[in-house]
Amino acid sequence: MGIKGLVESGYLNSIPPEYVFPSNLNDLEVEEVPTVDFSQLTAGTPDERSKAIQVIGKACREWGFFMVINHSMPRRLMDEMLNVGERFFDLAEEEKQDHAGKELFDPIRCGTGFNNGLGNVFLWRDYLKVHVHPHFHAPHKPADFRIRIAAACYESLSTMPRPELVMGMPPHSDHGILTLLMQNDVCGLQILHNGKWVPVNPLLILFLSTQGIIWRYILTNGRYESVVHQVVVNSNATRMTIATGHGPPLGAIISPAAELVDSENHPPKYQGMKYRDYIELQQTNQLEGKSCLDRVRI
């Protein structure tokens, strides 16, 4: 049974012990996340474009994360994407189980948690992941899902009685190069900056851009950061997120870019490996910050 079904069963008076997550959610920092005006990159003056590029560069070095405004995606389309995602999670449990993928690289896969085969603590979330490139995959229900959605991941964090005891997603970094993240107006996302958790206000954003581990791994040899982030659970409303992950082909060898490596001052910090192998390393182990990156460090 998914988290939504568990909550709506009517029998949830306390948190099942396997979902209690040890964490410190009080260590928060009041700080503003960098914001990029995308219109300055596409339609601004040369000076505005230069300043926007500098903002992106600084955000990548210091945060590994930035918000994007004025990106020109219609609000109507964004609302439709969120709506069809909610309707998928409103399907009967039996219908959703048609897409309960058994293998890591199944093109359509839904479930809960991250890897319930590892550890004793489960995550308070339902998710649907679909592969959209090079071939577009989508569930047959809702009927308009294929039309409305051009995203690779859905996550639904259901309401529950004790949000401080559970975790939607523990601290982690994404495995790809870049993740575009759209969310509804329910708070929950937090990013780690200078040792403190910074809450991201969804009322101020349209899109979030987070740099994945491969961004740091293949392009910058450690010069840019891959953001560590987590998702906490809201007791009053359901949080919906649409995440579109971007990465190289599964068979590509990922290693530090040759232009950023030299034997004297900037030796390679990570060993080369296939992108498929890295995903398997991350997805079949505990989700703990950048632990997978540490395992391939030279």
N, C-alpha and C positions, 0 to 999 in steps of 0.2 A: 504494500500500500504506500502511495506517495504521501508527502507531508500534508498536502491539501486535503486528501482523503482522511488522514489521521485527525486533522483539526476539525473537520466537518462531521466526524463520526458521532460526536456527542459524548464520547467517553473520556475525553482528555481533560482531566482535572489537575494533573501535575505532569512535569516533564519526565518522560521515560529516562532512566539513568544512562542509557547508551547515547543520549543526545546532550548530556550535560558537558559543556566545554569549558575547560579551565583557561580563563583569560582575565586580563585586567583592562576593562573598558573605561576606566576612570582617568587614564593617563592621556588626556586629549590636549591638543594645542590649538589655540585660536589664531589661525593664520590663513591668509588668502592664497588659494591655488592660482598659479599663473593663467591668464586668459589671453587667447590669440583671436584677433579680429580677422577672420578669414577673408573678408571682403578687401582688406588692405593688400592681400597677396594676389588677388585676382583682378581687382579693379582700382587699386590705389595708385598714388603717385610713386615714382621711384623711391622717394624718401620714405614714404609710408611702408612700401614693400620692404625696404632695407631694415626699418625698425621692427617690422613684424618678424622678419627672419632672425634678428638679434634676440627677440623675445623667445622665439622657439628654441634657439640655440642655448640660451641661458636656462630655460625650463628643462631641456633635455639633460644638461649637465648637473643641475641642482635638484631637480625633482623627478625626472623621468616620466612626467605627467603634465598635461595642460588641458584647459577647457577651450572649446572652440565656439565662437558666436558668429552670427551673420554668415552662415555657411550655405545659405540659399536652399536648403531642403525644406519643402513646404511643411508647415505645422500639421496640416491635414493628413499628409502621408505618414508622418511620424505617429500621429494618434491612431491611424488605421493599423499600423504595424503593432503597436502596443495592444490594441483591442483584439486583434486576431490571435495574438499570443495568449491573452487572458482566456479567450474562448477555447483554445486548445487545452489549457489546464482545467477548464470546466467540464471537459468530456468525462464520461464514466471511466472508472479505473480500468475496466476491461478493454475499452477502446484505446486508452493510452498504452496499455501493455502490448498492443500490437507492434509498438515501436521500441520495446525494451531491448535494445541492442545487447548482444552478448559479447561482441568483439570490440576492441578499442577503436578500430578504423571503420566500423559500420557507418554507412553514410547517413543514417537516421538513428538517433539513439536518445532515449529519454530515461529518466530515473531520478534518484535522490542522491545526496551526498557527493563524494568525490571518488573514493575507492573503498566501498564498504567491506572489502576483503582484508583491509589492513587496519589495525588498531581497534580500539574499543569504543571510540566516540564517533557518532554519525553527525552529519551536517543538516541544518534545518533549511532545506531548499528542495524544490523540484526543478528539473531542467529538461530542456529539449535541445539537442545539438543536431544540426543538419549541415552537410557538406554542400556548398554552392558553387565550387569551382574545382576542376574544370567542367564538371557536370552538376546541374542544379538538382537537388533532391528535396522533397517536401512530403509531409504526411498528407493523406487524402482528406482528412478532416482537421479543422473546418474546411468547407468546400473552397473557400477563397484564400486559404493559407498560401498556396503557391503564388497567387497574384499579389498578395499584400506584402509578403516577406522576402527580403533580400538580405537575410542575416544568417549567421552560422551558429548562434547560440541563444537560447532563451533560458532565463532563470526566474523562478517565481518563489518568493519568500513569504510563506503564509503567516497570518497572524497567530499569536500564541500567548499563553498566560504569563510566562516568565522569560522575557527576552534576554535578560542579563545572564541566563544560564546556558544559552545555546549560541551557536555560531552559524551564520549563513554560509560564509566562506572564510576559512582561517587565513592568516597572513601568507601571501604567495606572490609570485611574479608570473605573468603569462609567458607561454613558451615561444610565441611567434615574434615577428618583427614589430607589428603595430596592431593595436586593438582599438577600434572605434566603438564607443560605448554610449548607448542611449538609454535613458531610464525615465520612469514616471516621477511624480512629485513626492515620492516617499523617501525619506532619508534612510541611510544605511551604509553607504560607501565611505570608507576611511582610507587614507593613504599615509604611509610612514615617511616622515620628513624630519631629519635631525633628531632621530630617536623618539619622536612624539607622533601620535596619531592625529591626523588633521581630517575632520569631517568635511565632506564635500556637499555643499548645499544644492540640492537638485532644483530648487526654484530659480537658480541663477544660470542654469546651463541648458544647452541644447545637445551638444555632443562633448564627450570627453575623449581625449586621445591618451592612451597609455602605451609606453614603450615596453615591448616584451624582452625576454632574456636574449633572444637571438639578435635583437637590435644591438645590445651591448656586446654580444658574443661575436657576431660576424662582421659588423660594420665598424665598431669603434675600439675594440680590444680593451674595453674597460673605461674609455674616456667619457662615455655617456652612461647615465644610470638607467637601470630597469626598475620600475617602481614596484615596491612591495605594498600591497593593498589587502584589505579585508572587508567583509560585509557583515554588519551586525543586524539583528532582527528587530523589527518594529512590532510592538504589541497592539497597535491600533489599526494598521492598514497593511495591505499586501504590496510588496515592492516587486516591480516588474522591470527587468533589464533585457535589452537586446544588445548583444555583443557581436561585432563582426571582426573576426581575427584574420590577420594577413600574415602569411609566411611563405617560405620558398617551397618548391616541389618536395615531396616526401623523400625522393631519392637524392636530393642535393646534398653535397658535402658542406657542412657549415664549419667555418674556422675564421680567425681574425683576418680582416681585409689586408692584402699584401701592402697596400699603400700606407697602412698605419703600423707596419711592423718593420723593425730593423734589429740586427743582432746585438747592437750596443746599448742604445738608449730605450728602445721599445720592443723587447722580445715578446713573442706570442705568449699570452697568458692562459690560453685554453687549447686543448687538443681538438683536432678535427674529428667530426663524426657525421653520419647521415642524420638528416633532420628527423626521419622516421624513428631512428634509434633514440634520439633525444626525447621525442614525445613519449615513447614507450618507457623511458627512464623516469620521466616526470609522472606519467599517469599511473604507473604501477608501483609507486612509492608514496610514502606519506607526504602530504602537502605542507611543507614547512619553509616559508620564506623563499630564499634562493638556494635551498639545499641541493637541488639538482645541478645548478651551475657550479657549486662548490665541488661536486663529484667529477667534473671534467676539467677542473683547474689544473694547470701544469705546476 
